[in-house]
Amino acid sequence: MTEEVKRAPQRNFPGRNERDPRLKPQPVAPIETKYVKWLSELSKDSIPVAGGKGANLAEMFNFKLPVPPAFVITAQAYSHFLQTSGIAQKIDSMIKEITIENTQQLETKAKEIQYIVEKAEMPDDMKQEIMEAYENLTVDKAALEEASSDVMKILRMTEPPFVAVRSSATTEDLKTASFAGQQETFLNIKGSSNLIESVKKCWASLFTARAIYYREKRGFKHETAFIAVVVQKMINSDKSGVMFTINPVTNNPNEIVIESVFGLGEGIVSGAIEPDTYVIDKATRMIKEKKIGHKKIIFMKSASGQTVKLQLPPFKVTSQVLTDLEVRNLANYGARIEEHYKNHQDIEFAIEAGQIYIVQTRPVTTSEKKIEKLEVSKAKILVEGFPASPGISEGKVKLIRNMSELSKIQQGDILVTVMTNPDMVVTMQKANGIVTDEGGMTAHAAIVSREMGIPCVVGTRNATEILKENQSVTVDGTNGKVYEGIIKAESQGKGIPEAKAEIKRSLEIEPITIKTRTKIKVITDLPSFAERAAKTNADGVGLVRIEGIIAEGGKHPFKFMQENNLQEYTSILNEGITKIARFWPNKFIWVRTSDIRSDEYKNLQGAPQKQEANPMLGMHGIRMSLTYPDILKAELKAVKQAVEEGYKIGIMLPQVISVEEVKKAKKICDEMGMLELPREKFQFGVMIETPAATEIIEDICRHVDFISIGSNDLTQYTLAIDRGNEQVQSLYDEMNPAVLREISQVIRACKKYNVESSICGQAGSRPEMAEFLVREGIESISTNADAAKKISEIVAKIEAELAKKEEQEENDPSEDAIDELVVNEISDGELGNIEPEDIEISDGDLAKLEAAPILDDKKVKII
């Protein structure tokens, strides 16, 4: 650390009389620290200084993630404390006396060591430095170095903040081991003296029985295990939770799993509350599964800063904690963090007044185990819950109602309790399986059980009542079920090496290797994931939703308009679009103009706070763009600039219901000179996602270069089903005949008017939909990046079948083939003046004509 004192630039408060020398602020030297580091001074490589938690927080802070202000009391400060207080050698000798498997001796010695650490005196200079950092916690270090003495006086007059004091061991949060729950965290600490005591308690927690046992079992030397302490401004959470960027139960790397509760995160981490669980498709950010927990209690901060446990009102017990938008925003953060760290992450978050904060992240260390299945056709299910740790085991039930009963657990037993906690880790090692009434699959104890490879089922609600002492049971941790008796398990033969290889393959984007007539495109919304999508070697991007770019900018389009600064909006969009486009040289990317509903992106600056009664049917899409044409022009300008930079771009108008909307938007493009751009560089298109658009498709085709079927909205509008409502998800189906008939009608109209047809909803990633689309003659299909190769193979197979069939018909025009040829010609509208009522068809061929619009409202003679 440098001894040189640099003078900071002078700064004045606005309005202060600069000519009065008495009021001229005096610059101060930068704060020089021996024991404290700010997040801006650290990185992910600072584990020896800041511990795993501190290093990860610093890395996220410098990665511009929403991390609450914090500083770190270094591991070197802890080491200095041990040496100057004279307790280091005493602790080492006490640990060497411990027989690790002697639970009672381990507990006794651990408490003695903790007492010694807590009662030792902290050096005065260390104490003073920590208190000064605490006083300045809400101010950035760079600002502190420039701050005048006047400013510092004002800052120090403010109320001291509540902080979280978190232990951060140098052996914690490593890729190879999870030390989740081994050291302590103290919440809602206020005041310097309380802070100092909490820091010493964090240091002491390095010597809990479970921490000593865990280090010993994992091969970490106690004398080289140091601990830093993170002091972080408390977020008074309305909601909180944990997010995994790999499904921790199934090891599916294509899924993100989020668990959340109301209030502080203590309930979810300890397992005291059954959380809500959300499973999200990582590539699309679509919510695949929701399980709403029975949340009987809530942990909150009282006015005095104490953490209190309260009963939730009955109507809140089964209420959904996170909005769908919050789930997707969290998933976006999760994917960014995983991409940055290049490995799967276990992330804790908090939400206060709608603002998401990332509290910490660490690598996922879940073991990959062989996949097994049970012969359960005649088995009786005793209880069901969350699948917290995969695998299958059997044994005798041991009911644990309090900590004093842990000693009755023997090797091979099934531990059944209301909720496991980190203090049970020594006993958990002996158990063959774990079953709990409460908790979720992201509770700290569940994380450790996964690492140990112990099948675990949590959140059963009544296992301690249903299961009986010494009863023989089989625990299926993969599916969250407990069966009566011992059931035979069948291995699918996938050991650890094979499982690791399988996960690695699924993480990688496989390139398309087959050339097809039907173009295979991908959906790409976020610039940071464009490179990943480009690995598919697809034929371009069939959908870019600019809302992802807008969200990363932090401002709603209305904010730019209010500030009369739409040029900045254009610049942000152009930067995002070109970041995507540069991975697709000489290939088109189709960009959808903004489509922001009133229930989405409410946390952006300037976003309308009033939510419509039915946002899906409200003011968004093209109707919003035409109501605020300056916003539309700013978006179009961003596209035009990208085209002028050499990229191939098409624009798509969303939520179209009339030809007039298309004409008005096209007129704006014309006024901006966009229609003068070469067609091989710029295309004008629309989304077909309303039943109205399918009905007027021929009129629309006269004004566009291409159309893209938005199957998500088209399905929900056609079937009158809210695709975000889990209660009706069983009815939501893009393969519904009504939806298929609309799609078929659109494709035929596009053929008639020589307009390129495509699809860009999630349906394009479904194999059965891909087959239908190819047979209908669609020109391109947009899929998720991870599905592109599979869909290309299906498309190639169907195209080969159709080509073979056509060749056979040309060589042997049988009566059936001639009949089918006539049907195809009629469907395509190519028979000129032949009227449908003049056509005679058999019952067998009627089905082939069923969807043909040329027959609508016409009479067909059946023979």
Buried (B, 14 or more C-beta within 10 A) or exposed (E): EEEEEEEBEEEBEEEEEEEEEEEBBEBBEBBEBBBBBBBEBBBBEBBEBBBBBBBBBBBBBBBEBBBBBBBBBBBBBBEBBBEBBEBBEBBEEBBEEBEBEEBEBBBEBBBEBBEBBEEBEBBEEBBEBBBBBBBBBEBBBEEBBBBBEBBBEEBEEEEBBBBBBBBBBBBBBBEEBBBBBBBBBBBBBBBBEBBBBBBBBBBBBBBBBBBBBBBBBBEBEBEEBBBBBBBBBBBBBBBBBBBBBBBBBBBBBBBBBBBBBBBBBBBBBBBBBBBBBBBBBBBBBBBEEBBBBBBBBBBBBEEEBEBEBEEBEEEEBEEBBBBBBBBBBBBBBBBBBBBBBEEBBBBBBBBBEEEBBBBBBBBBBBBBBBBBEBEBEEBEEBBBBBBBBBBBBBBBBBBBEEEEEBEEBEEEBBBBBBBBBBBBBBBBBBBBBBBBBBBBBBBBBBBBBBBBBBBBBBBBBEBBEBBEEEBEBBBBBBBBBBBBEEBEBEEEEBEEEBBBEBBEEBEEBBEBEEEBEBBBBBBBBBBBBBBBBBBBBBBBBBBBBBBBBBBBBEBBBBBBBEEEBBEBBBBBBBBBBBBBBBBBEEBBBBBBBBBBBBBBBBBBEBBBEEEBEEBBEBBBBBBBBBEBEEBBBBBBBBBBBBBEEEBBBBBBBBBBBBBEBBEBBBEBBEEBEBEEBEEEBBBBBBBBBBBBBBBBBBBBBEBBBBBBBBBBBBBBBBBEBBBBEBEBBEEBBBEBEEBBBBBBBBBBBBBBBEBBBBBBBBBBBBEEBBBBBBEBBBBBBBBBBBBBBBBBBBBBBBBEEBEEEEEEBEEEEEEEBEBBEBBEEBBBBEBEEEEBEEBEBEEEBEEBBEBBBBBEEEEBEEE
